Amino acid sequence: MIAAVALEGSGVRLRPVWEADLPRFQCWLNDPEVYHWLAAGVLTPPTWEDELAWWRRTQSSESEMTWSIETLDARLLGSVTLHWLPPAKSATFGIFIGDKAEWDKGYGKAAVRALAGHGFSVLGLNRLGLNCDATNARAIRCYETVGFRHEGVMREHRHVQGEFRDSVVMGLLKKEWTDV
C-alpha cells in the first residue's frame, strides 16, 4: 500500500481523503455538470455504496494515491488521483473540482502543480500524463499553463450523454517541468 502524504500548493492543500469527505464527493458527482467531464466509462453518478467502495479500495491500493483538494482554510474543493506505474517511472492522474462556485479560481492549476512537483521530486517520475474530454477547454487550458503538451487524440474514446467524444492525451516530462 502507498499512502498519500499531505502536499501544499499555491492556495491549496492536498491531503489524504477522509471518509467524512465522501458525502460531499457524492453530492458533487451527482451534479451532471460535474460528472459530465469525468473519465471515460462514467455512465451514472455514484451511489453512497459506490463512493464507500471506491474510498476503501484507494486505502489499500499499491498503485494509486488519492488526495482531497482543499483551500488553506480547509474548505473541501474536490479530489485528485494519481495512478502510478513505478517500474515505468510514469503516472497518469485525474482531477475534479466539485465545488462549481470555485471553478476558474486557479485551484485546479495549483493542485496539478503540487501533484507534478511531488511526482517528479519525490516519486521519481519521468512522465506524468492525462487524458480529458477534447471539448473541456477549462481543463486543457489549466494543463497547458502547468506545462503539459498535447500528445494526441483518442477518437471517440468517451461516451457521454448518448454521443461519442474524443479525448485529448497530454503529458509532461520531468525535463520539461518548471515549478513556476
N, CA, C and O of each residue as an XYZ file, in Angstrom:
720
protein
N       0.842     -1.187      0.000
C       0.000      0.000      0.000
C       0.879      1.240      0.000
O       1.872      1.297      0.726
N       0.526      2.228     -0.804
C       1.223      3.501     -0.789
C       0.278      4.542     -0.221
O      -0.920      4.529     -0.504
N       0.812      5.424      0.565
C      -0.036      6.406      1.233
C       0.147      7.778      0.609
O       1.251      8.166      0.225
N      -0.940      8.490      0.519
C      -0.899      9.864      0.043
C      -0.496     10.757      1.211
O      -1.191     10.818      2.225
N       0.624     11.445      1.062
C       1.068     12.379      2.089
C       0.493     13.750      1.771
O       0.147     14.029      0.623
N       0.390     14.602      2.773
C      -0.146     15.940      2.553
C       0.826     16.763      1.718
O       2.038     16.702      1.923
N       0.284     17.534      0.774
C       1.067     18.406     -0.092
C       0.435     19.794     -0.058
O      -0.771     19.925      0.146
N       1.244     20.823     -0.257
C       0.688     22.167     -0.347
C       1.108     22.818     -1.633
O       2.227     22.631     -2.112
N       0.200     23.584     -2.187
C       0.469     24.369     -3.376
C       0.041     25.799     -3.121
O      -0.269     26.168     -1.988
N       0.023     26.583     -4.140
C      -0.356     27.985     -4.024
C      -1.858     28.095     -3.759
O      -2.660     28.066     -4.692
N      -2.230     28.219     -2.499
C      -3.636     28.368     -2.132
C      -4.395     27.082     -1.914
O      -5.581     27.120     -1.588
N      -3.741     25.930     -2.085
C      -4.426     24.652     -1.867
C      -3.574     23.713     -1.015
O      -2.354     23.842     -0.917
N      -4.268     22.783     -0.418
C      -3.621     21.688      0.310
C      -4.199     20.401     -0.252
O      -5.411     20.283     -0.432
N      -3.338     19.445     -0.526
C      -3.765     18.104     -0.903
C      -3.499     17.228      0.308
O      -2.374     17.161      0.806
N      -4.534     16.562      0.775
C      -4.405     15.705      1.949
C      -5.104     14.387      1.667
O      -5.921     14.302      0.750
N      -4.789     13.356      2.448
C      -5.484     12.084      2.238
C      -7.004     12.267      2.326
O      -7.498     13.115      3.070
N      -7.719     11.470      1.566
C      -9.185     11.518      1.578
C      -9.682     10.887      2.869
O      -9.235      9.807      3.255
N     -10.592     11.553      3.521
C     -11.224     11.023      4.726
C     -12.616     10.519      4.364
O     -13.250     11.020      3.436
N     -13.073      9.535      5.099
C     -14.424      9.022      4.859
C     -15.451     10.152      4.977
O     -16.467     10.144      4.282
N     -15.190     11.108      5.843
C     -16.101     12.243      6.029
C     -16.224     13.112      4.774
O     -17.172     13.889      4.661
N     -15.275     12.995      3.820
C     -15.339     13.747      2.559
C     -16.359     13.155      1.589
O     -16.863     13.853      0.709
N     -16.657     11.883      1.749
C     -17.443     11.168      0.748
C     -18.838     11.741      0.486
O     -19.250     11.789     -0.673
N     -19.582     12.175      1.505
C     -20.900     12.745      1.186
C     -20.813     13.957      0.245
O     -21.651     14.111     -0.643
N     -19.800     14.818      0.439
C     -19.634     15.970     -0.469
C     -19.278     15.489     -1.862
O     -19.826     15.982     -2.848
N     -18.352     14.517     -1.958
C     -17.986     13.982     -3.274
C     -19.214     13.429     -3.973
O     -19.446     13.707     -5.150
N     -20.004     12.642     -3.242
C     -21.183     12.040     -3.860
C     -22.147     13.119     -4.329
O     -22.702     13.013     -5.422
N     -22.352     14.139     -3.535
C     -23.235     15.238     -3.926
C     -22.723     15.899     -5.203
O     -23.492     16.102     -6.143
N     -21.437     16.235     -5.245
C     -20.861     16.874     -6.429
C     -20.959     15.971     -7.652
O     -21.292     16.427     -8.746
N     -20.664     14.679     -7.458
C     -20.648     13.760     -8.585
C     -22.056     13.404     -9.074
O     -22.212     12.778    -10.123
N     -23.059     13.796     -8.326
C     -24.436     13.637     -8.780
C     -24.928     14.877     -9.516
O     -26.084     14.938     -9.933
N     -24.060     15.854     -9.673
C     -24.371     17.051    -10.451
C     -23.927     16.777    -11.878
O     -22.731     16.612    -12.118
N     -24.855     16.723    -12.841
C     -24.490     16.396    -14.222
C     -23.406     17.300    -14.794
O     -22.602     16.858    -15.615
N     -23.375     18.554    -14.371
C     -22.366     19.478    -14.881
C     -20.965     19.110    -14.397
O     -19.979     19.444    -15.054
N     -20.864     18.428    -13.260
C     -19.568     17.993    -12.727
C     -19.172     16.649    -13.329
O     -18.086     16.524    -13.894
N     -20.034     15.646    -13.217
C     -19.604     14.306    -13.666
C     -19.523     14.187    -15.171
O     -18.920     13.245    -15.687
N     -20.115     15.118    -15.879
C     -20.035     15.152    -17.346
C     -18.587     15.106    -17.832
O     -18.298     14.503    -18.865
N     -17.676     15.744    -17.090
C     -16.283     15.868    -17.528
C     -15.392     14.732    -17.060
O     -14.222     14.676    -17.439
N     -15.912     13.834    -16.254
C     -15.056     12.784    -15.701
C     -14.632     11.767    -16.748
O     -15.085     11.799    -17.892
N     -13.764     10.878    -16.337
C     -13.141      9.904    -17.244
C     -14.153      9.071    -18.014
O     -15.308      8.913    -17.619
N     -13.665      8.546    -19.127
C     -14.478      7.657    -19.954
C     -14.998      6.507    -19.099
O     -14.291      5.993    -18.231
N     -16.216      6.119    -19.350
C     -16.766      4.972    -18.640
C     -17.681      5.340    -17.488
O     -18.346      4.460    -16.940
N     -17.742      6.601    -17.100
C     -18.652      7.006    -16.033
C     -20.035      7.137    -16.651
O     -20.320      8.096    -17.369
N     -20.883      6.171    -16.366
C     -22.195      6.145    -17.001
C     -23.259      6.824    -16.162
O     -24.153      7.485    -16.692
N     -23.161      6.659    -14.857
C     -24.136      7.262    -13.952
C     -23.391      7.775    -12.730
O     -22.302      7.298    -12.412
N     -23.975      8.738    -12.054
C     -23.349      9.233    -10.829
C     -23.249      8.121     -9.788
O     -24.067      7.201     -9.780
N     -22.251      8.203     -8.912
C     -22.064      7.144     -7.924
C     -23.102      7.188     -6.807
O     -23.583      8.251     -6.413
N     -23.424      6.010     -6.317
C     -24.254      5.885     -5.120
C     -23.337      6.001     -3.907
O     -22.114      6.037     -4.036
N     -23.949      6.058     -2.730
C     -23.143      6.067     -1.497
C     -22.279      4.806     -1.422
O     -21.109      4.870     -1.043
N     -22.858      3.668     -1.784
C     -22.115      2.411     -1.747
C     -20.932      2.453     -2.715
O     -19.854      1.948     -2.400
N     -21.130      3.055     -3.894
C     -20.039      3.207     -4.864
C     -18.908      4.048     -4.277
O     -17.736      3.684     -4.383
N     -19.262      5.166     -3.663
C     -18.250      6.061     -3.093
C     -17.482      5.366     -1.972
O     -16.258      5.465     -1.900
N     -18.194      4.672     -1.109
C     -17.551      3.974      0.002
C     -16.631      2.874     -0.516
O     -15.522      2.711     -0.007
N     -17.071      2.121     -1.516
C     -16.235      1.068     -2.109
C     -14.994      1.677     -2.758
O     -13.896      1.138     -2.620
N     -15.161      2.800     -3.466
C     -14.021      3.496     -4.077
C     -13.020      3.909     -3.011
O     -11.822      3.663     -3.147
N     -13.512      4.537     -1.951
C     -12.632      5.016     -0.879
C     -11.887      3.851     -0.229
O     -10.683      3.945      0.010
N     -12.579      2.772      0.054
C     -11.922      1.603      0.672
C     -10.852      1.031     -0.249
O      -9.778      0.642      0.210
N     -11.140      0.979     -1.541
C     -10.150      0.472     -2.494
C      -8.911      1.357     -2.514
O      -7.787      0.857     -2.560
N      -9.116      2.670     -2.479
C      -7.958      3.565     -2.525
C      -7.107      3.469     -1.273
O      -5.918      3.785     -1.315
N      -7.682      3.044     -0.167
C      -6.936      2.942      1.083
C      -5.914      1.806      1.068
O      -4.971      1.808      1.860
N      -6.098      0.845      0.176
C      -5.186     -0.304      0.153
C      -4.515     -0.503     -1.202
O      -3.931     -1.557     -1.451
N      -4.590      0.481     -2.067
C      -4.044      0.339     -3.410
C      -2.523      0.380     -3.414
O      -1.908      1.143     -2.669
N      -1.934     -0.439     -4.249
C      -0.484     -0.454     -4.439
C      -0.046      0.493     -5.549
O       1.144      0.769     -5.702
N      -1.009      0.991     -6.323
C      -0.638      1.774     -7.495
C      -1.427      3.072     -7.639
O      -1.420      3.691     -8.702
N      -2.096      3.476     -6.583
C      -2.959      4.640     -6.675
C      -2.853      5.474     -5.401
O      -2.877      4.937     -4.293
N      -2.738      6.769     -5.565
C      -2.766      7.699     -4.437
C      -3.852      8.715     -4.710
O      -3.931      9.268     -5.807
N      -4.687      8.962     -3.721
C      -5.771      9.913     -3.881
C      -5.709     10.947     -2.766
O      -5.491     10.623     -1.599
N      -5.908     12.197     -3.159
C      -5.914     13.299     -2.210
C      -7.231     14.063     -2.329
O      -7.814     14.150     -3.409
N      -7.686     14.608     -1.219
C      -8.727     15.625     -1.248
C      -8.026     16.947     -1.482
O      -6.936     17.190     -0.964
N      -8.660     17.792     -2.263
C      -8.143     19.136     -2.513
C      -8.949     20.078     -1.635
O     -10.179     20.074     -1.665
N      -8.244     20.885     -0.852
C      -8.932     21.863     -0.024
C      -8.178     23.182     -0.038
O      -6.988     23.230     -0.348
N      -8.877     24.237      0.297
C      -8.235     25.536      0.428
C      -7.372     25.507      1.680
O      -7.487     24.586      2.489
N      -6.518     26.494      1.847
C      -5.661     26.542      3.036
C      -6.465     26.768      4.311
O      -5.972     26.509      5.409
N      -7.713     27.255      4.173
C      -8.575     27.376      5.357
C      -9.529     26.176      5.465
O     -10.568     26.255      6.120
N      -9.159     25.067      4.812
C      -9.814     23.752      4.963
C     -11.201     23.627      4.333
O     -12.007     22.823      4.801
N     -11.499     24.395      3.291
C     -12.749     24.201      2.549
C     -12.501     23.149      1.474
O     -11.621     23.314      0.630
N     -13.270     22.081      1.504
C     -13.127     20.984      0.547
C     -13.542     21.445     -0.847
O     -14.587     22.072     -1.020
N     -12.696     21.122     -1.854
C     -12.944     21.555     -3.228
C     -13.152     20.404     -4.198
O     -13.906     20.543     -5.161
N     -12.497     19.262     -3.964
C     -12.551     18.159     -4.913
C     -11.501     17.125     -4.577
O     -11.113     16.974     -3.418
N     -11.034     16.402     -5.608
C     -10.006     15.383     -5.369
C      -9.135     15.203     -6.606
O      -9.488     15.603     -7.715
N      -7.991     14.587     -6.368
C      -7.063     14.234     -7.441
C      -6.521     12.845     -7.135
O      -6.190     12.539     -5.990
N      -6.432     12.002     -8.167
C      -5.936     10.634     -8.018
C      -4.792     10.403     -8.986
O      -4.894     10.696    -10.177
N      -3.706      9.874     -8.454
C      -2.528      9.533     -9.239
C      -2.488      8.018     -9.416
O      -2.530      7.273     -8.437
N      -2.408      7.564    -10.664
C      -2.276      6.141    -10.988
C      -0.814      5.933    -11.379
O      -0.376      6.380    -12.439
N      -0.074      5.258    -10.522
C       1.380      5.205    -10.583
C       1.860      3.875    -11.147
O       1.370      2.818    -10.747
N       2.817      3.921    -12.075
C       3.459      2.728    -12.625
C       4.945      2.814    -12.273
O       5.747      3.242    -13.103
N       5.325      2.412    -11.051
C       6.706      2.611    -10.594
C       7.794      2.090    -11.533
O       8.767      2.809    -11.760
N       7.686      0.870    -12.097
C       8.780      0.415    -12.969
C       8.984      1.308    -14.190
O      10.107      1.445    -14.676
N       7.912      1.912    -14.685
C       8.000      2.763    -15.867
C       8.345      4.213    -15.510
O       8.581      5.035    -16.396
N       8.374      4.522    -14.198
C       8.591      5.900    -13.739
C       7.590      6.850    -14.404
O       7.925      7.960    -14.819
N       6.364      6.370    -14.484
C       5.305      7.087    -15.175
C       4.028      7.021    -14.348
O       3.828      6.094    -13.563
N       3.173      8.009    -14.534
C       1.880      8.019    -13.855
C       0.890      8.801    -14.701
O       1.269      9.632    -15.527
N      -0.392      8.515    -14.477
C      -1.469      9.316    -15.026
C      -2.276      9.831    -13.842
O      -2.156      9.322    -12.727
N      -3.082     10.822    -14.088
C      -3.905     11.328    -12.997
C      -5.240     11.816    -13.508
O      -5.424     12.072    -14.697
N      -6.166     11.937    -12.574
C      -7.463     12.525    -12.827
C      -7.777     13.486    -11.694
O      -7.405     13.244    -10.546
N      -8.449     14.557    -12.012
C      -8.751     15.590    -11.019
C     -10.157     16.107    -11.251
O     -10.646     16.127    -12.381
N     -10.804     16.524    -10.172
C     -12.044     17.274    -10.334
C     -12.181     18.272     -9.194
O     -11.873     17.980     -8.039
N     -12.646     19.443     -9.552
C     -13.062     20.437     -8.572
C     -14.583     20.350     -8.579
O     -15.231     20.733     -9.553
N     -15.140     19.850     -7.497
C     -16.575     19.606     -7.446
C     -17.391     20.826     -7.086
O     -18.550     20.943     -7.486
N     -16.795     21.737     -6.335
C     -17.492     22.937     -5.914
C     -17.483     23.939     -7.069
O     -16.498     24.650     -7.268
N     -18.572     23.995     -7.822
C     -18.627     24.834     -9.033
C     -18.422     26.313     -8.727
O     -17.966     27.058     -9.594
N     -18.746     26.752     -7.521
C     -18.513     28.150     -7.155
C     -17.022     28.475     -7.124
O     -16.637     29.644     -7.127
N     -16.185     27.439     -7.094
C     -14.735     27.630     -7.033
C     -14.045     27.356     -8.364
O     -12.816     27.384     -8.434
N     -14.811     27.092     -9.422
C     -14.229     26.895    -10.746
C     -13.610     28.208    -11.233
O     -14.073     29.293    -10.881
N     -12.588     28.095    -12.022
C     -11.908     29.244    -12.639
C     -11.235     30.166    -11.629
O     -11.085     31.361    -11.884
N     -10.831     29.623    -10.490
C     -10.135     30.430     -9.489
C      -8.690     29.984     -9.295
O      -7.997     30.484     -8.410
N      -8.231     29.032    -10.130
C      -6.837     28.605    -10.062
C      -6.558     27.446     -9.120
O      -5.409     27.023     -8.995
N      -7.576     26.923     -8.457
C      -7.355     25.816     -7.526
C      -6.920     24.538     -8.235
O      -6.050     23.818     -7.744
N      -7.521     24.256     -9.387
C      -7.118     23.066    -10.144
C      -5.675     23.165    -10.588
O      -4.917     22.203    -10.460
N      -5.286     24.320    -11.109
C      -3.906     24.535    -11.548
C      -2.939     24.367    -10.377
O      -1.893     23.735    -10.524
N      -3.279     24.926     -9.224
C      -2.408     24.797     -8.051
C      -2.289     23.341     -7.611
O      -1.210     22.894     -7.222
N      -3.399     22.601     -7.672
C      -3.369     21.187     -7.289
C      -2.521     20.370     -8.264
O      -1.753     19.505     -7.844
N      -2.660     20.643     -9.565
C      -1.873     19.919    -10.573
C      -0.384     20.241    -10.399
O       0.459     19.351    -10.517
N      -0.061     21.493    -10.122
C       1.343     21.870     -9.874
C       1.909     21.122     -8.664
O       3.024     20.601     -8.720
N       1.146     21.069     -7.577
C       1.601     20.366     -6.372
C       1.805     18.877     -6.669
O       2.785     18.274     -6.232
N       0.870     18.304     -7.412
C       0.971     16.887     -7.772
C       2.193     16.637     -8.646
O       2.936     15.685     -8.407
N       2.412     17.478     -9.658
C       3.565     17.306    -10.548
C       4.872     17.448     -9.764
O       5.794     16.652     -9.945
N       4.954     18.440     -8.910
C       6.164     18.618     -8.100
C       6.457     17.399     -7.254
O       7.604     16.959     -7.174
N       5.438     16.851     -6.625
C       5.596     15.642     -5.808
C       6.004     14.453     -6.676
O       6.891     13.680     -6.315
N       5.348     14.322     -7.817
C       5.647     13.201     -8.709
C       7.082     13.212     -9.200
O       7.752     12.180     -9.191
N       7.556     14.371     -9.626
C       8.906     14.449    -10.179
C       9.980     14.454     -9.099
O      11.023     13.823     -9.272
N       9.752     15.149     -7.994
C      10.821     15.272     -6.998
C      10.815     14.167     -5.946
O      11.879     13.775     -5.469
N       9.656     13.660     -5.579
C       9.590     12.650     -4.512
C       9.428     11.234     -5.062
O      10.110     10.310     -4.620
N       8.527     11.070     -6.020
C       8.266      9.726     -6.548
C       9.239      9.322     -7.651
O       9.283      8.155     -8.040
N      10.007     10.263     -8.152
C      10.983      9.952     -9.191
C      10.372      9.685    -10.551
O      10.942      8.948    -11.356
N       9.215     10.279    -10.817
C       8.585     10.084    -12.119
C       9.403     10.738    -13.220
O      10.078     11.744    -13.001
N       9.332     10.151    -14.402
C       9.876     10.771    -15.597
C       8.764     11.404    -16.420
O       8.989     12.383    -17.132
N       7.541     10.833    -16.318
C       6.412     11.315    -17.120
C       5.143     11.324    -16.299
O       4.880     10.411    -15.515
N       4.363     12.366    -16.490
C       3.043     12.472    -15.886
C       2.069     12.748    -17.028
O       2.253     13.698    -17.788
N       1.049     11.931    -17.148
C       0.127     12.059    -18.259
C      -1.320     12.110    -17.834
O      -1.654     11.862    -16.675
N      -2.179     12.435    -18.789
C      -3.609     12.513    -18.539
C      -4.348     12.428    -19.858
O      -3.766     12.579    -20.933
N      -5.630     12.188    -19.752
C      -6.493     12.391    -20.913
C      -7.756     13.067    -20.414
O      -8.209     12.834    -19.293
N      -8.313     13.907    -21.270
C      -9.545     14.591    -20.886
C     -10.393     14.820    -22.119
O      -9.915     14.732    -23.250
N     -11.648     15.112    -21.883
C     -12.589     15.391    -22.963
C     -12.025     16.507    -23.833
O     -11.615     17.553    -23.330
N     -12.009     16.275    -25.133
C     -11.430     17.237    -26.070
C     -12.177     18.568    -26.085
O     -11.650     19.564    -26.580
N     -13.395     18.596    -25.551
C     -14.146     19.856    -25.512
C     -14.038     20.566    -24.168
O     -14.666     21.605    -23.968
N     -13.253     20.022    -23.248
C     -13.122     20.623    -21.919
C     -12.034     21.703    -21.941
O     -10.918     21.498    -21.464
N     -12.389     22.837    -22.500
C     -11.419     23.936    -22.678
C     -10.824     24.396    -21.355
O      -9.640     24.728    -21.304
N     -11.608     24.427    -20.289
C     -11.121     24.869    -18.980
C      -9.982     23.964    -18.514
O      -8.938     24.455    -18.085
N     -10.170     22.666    -18.594
C      -9.144     21.728    -18.146
C      -7.914     21.799    -19.038
O      -6.790     21.831    -18.537
N      -8.105     21.824    -20.324
C      -6.976     21.861    -21.257
C      -6.132     23.109    -21.017
O      -4.903     23.036    -21.006
N      -6.782     24.242    -20.827
C      -6.064     25.490    -20.537
C      -5.255     25.362    -19.237
O      -4.114     25.820    -19.167
N      -5.839     24.747    -18.227
C      -5.143     24.525    -16.948
C      -3.888     23.697    -17.170
O      -2.805     24.073    -16.722
N      -4.029     22.570    -17.860
C      -2.892     21.673    -18.071
C      -1.802     22.344    -18.903
O      -0.617     22.187    -18.608
N      -2.186     23.081    -19.925
C      -1.203     23.785    -20.746
C      -0.433     24.812    -19.913
O       0.778     24.965    -20.072
N      -1.133     25.504    -19.039
C      -0.497     26.506    -18.184
C       0.553     25.877    -17.278
O       1.589     26.482    -17.003
N       0.281     24.662    -16.817
C       1.238     23.958    -15.958
C       2.419     23.420    -16.763
O       3.477     23.159    -16.190
N       2.266     23.247    -18.073
C       3.367     22.791    -18.915
C       3.096     21.516    -19.702
O       3.966     21.044    -20.434
N       1.901     20.956    -19.560
C       1.567     19.746    -20.304
C       1.491     20.051    -21.788
O       1.078     21.136    -22.196
N       1.899     19.074    -22.587
C       1.859     19.199    -24.041
C       0.850     18.212    -24.622
O       0.624     17.133    -24.075
N       0.258     18.606    -25.729
C      -0.661     17.715    -26.438
C       0.164     16.607    -27.089
O       1.171     16.869    -27.747
N      -0.280     15.369    -26.891
C       0.425     14.222    -27.468
C      -0.425     13.486    -28.484
O       0.102     12.725    -29.295
N      -1.714     13.696    -28.453
C      -2.568     13.010    -29.411
C      -4.030     13.092    -29.040
O      -4.419     13.758    -28.080
N      -4.824     12.399    -29.823
C      -6.263     12.348    -29.612
C      -6.700     10.892    -29.677
O      -6.307     10.159    -30.584
N      -7.504     10.482    -28.723
C      -8.143      9.173    -28.780
C      -9.545      9.420    -29.316
O     -10.410      9.958    -28.625
N      -9.745      9.017    -30.551
C     -11.014      9.282    -31.223
C     -12.147      8.478    -30.613
O     -12.020      7.279    -30.362
N     -13.264      9.169    -30.378
C     -14.475      8.558    -29.828
C     -14.175      7.683    -28.614
O     -14.710      6.583    -28.481
N     -13.332      8.173    -27.751
C     -12.892      7.461    -26.548
C     -13.920      7.507    -25.427
O     -13.946      6.622    -24.571
N     -14.747      8.509    -25.427
C     -15.722      8.706    -24.356
C     -17.133      8.566    -24.908
O     -17.392      8.878    -26.070
N     -18.030      8.098    -24.068
C     -19.438      8.048    -24.441
C     -20.182      8.862    -23.393
O     -20.355      8.414    -22.259
N     -20.618     10.046    -23.766
C     -21.229     10.980    -22.836
C     -22.599     11.383    -23.360
O     -22.734     11.839    -24.496
N     -23.599     11.211    -22.529
C     -24.962     11.609    -22.863
C     -25.378     11.136    -24.254
O     -25.951     11.893    -25.037
N     -25.079      9.877    -24.543
C     -25.513      9.260    -25.781
C     -24.664      9.543    -27.007
O     -25.019      9.123    -28.108
N     -23.554     10.244    -26.845
C     -22.707     10.512    -28.008
C     -21.246     10.171    -27.704
O     -20.796     10.234    -26.560
N     -20.529      9.812    -28.757
C     -19.112      9.521    -28.623
C     -18.324     10.819    -28.726
O     -18.623     11.677    -29.557
N     -17.304     10.952    -27.865
C     -16.481     12.158    -27.839
C     -15.020     11.767    -27.831
O     -14.647     10.707    -27.327
N     -14.203     12.631    -28.392
C     -12.756     12.425    -28.394
C     -12.160     12.809    -27.046
O     -12.710     13.633    -26.315
N     -11.026     12.195    -26.735
C     -10.226     12.570    -25.571
C      -8.885     13.078    -26.056
O      -8.309     12.530    -26.996
N      -8.391     14.111    -25.425
C      -7.067     14.655    -25.690
C      -6.091     13.977    -24.740
O      -6.361     13.855    -23.546
N      -4.953     13.535    -25.273
C      -3.889     12.952    -24.455
C      -2.832     14.026    -24.274
O      -2.381     14.637    -25.244
N      -2.437     14.255    -23.020
C      -1.432     15.268    -22.719
C      -0.391     14.663    -21.787
O      -0.690     13.745    -21.023
N       0.826     15.178    -21.854
C       1.881     14.673    -20.996
C       2.873     15.753    -20.628
O       3.003     16.770    -21.310
N       3.571     15.508    -19.531
C       4.618     16.400    -19.043
C       5.789     15.531    -18.613
O       5.625     14.597    -17.828
N       6.967     15.841    -19.129
C       8.177     15.099    -18.779
C       8.953     15.848    -17.701
O       8.876     17.072    -17.593
N       9.699     15.089    -16.911
C      10.489     15.696    -15.838
C      11.421     16.776    -16.392
O      11.562     17.833    -15.777
N      12.053     16.535    -17.531
C      12.989     17.511    -18.084
C      12.287     18.780    -18.571
O      12.942     19.797    -18.799
N      10.951     18.731    -18.734
C      10.180     19.902    -19.153
C       9.598     20.664    -17.957
O       9.135     21.796    -18.096
N       9.630     20.033    -16.797
C       8.956     20.573    -15.617
C       9.694     21.793    -15.076
O      10.898     21.752    -14.819
N       8.968     22.838    -14.916
C       9.463     24.026    -14.213
C       8.387     24.415    -13.225
O       7.241     24.649    -13.611
N       8.734     24.485    -11.981
C       7.777     24.819    -10.947
C       7.673     26.336    -10.837
O       8.177     26.951     -9.897
N       7.006     26.914    -11.821
C       6.891     28.373    -11.887
C       5.608     28.816    -11.241
O       5.322     30.012    -11.192
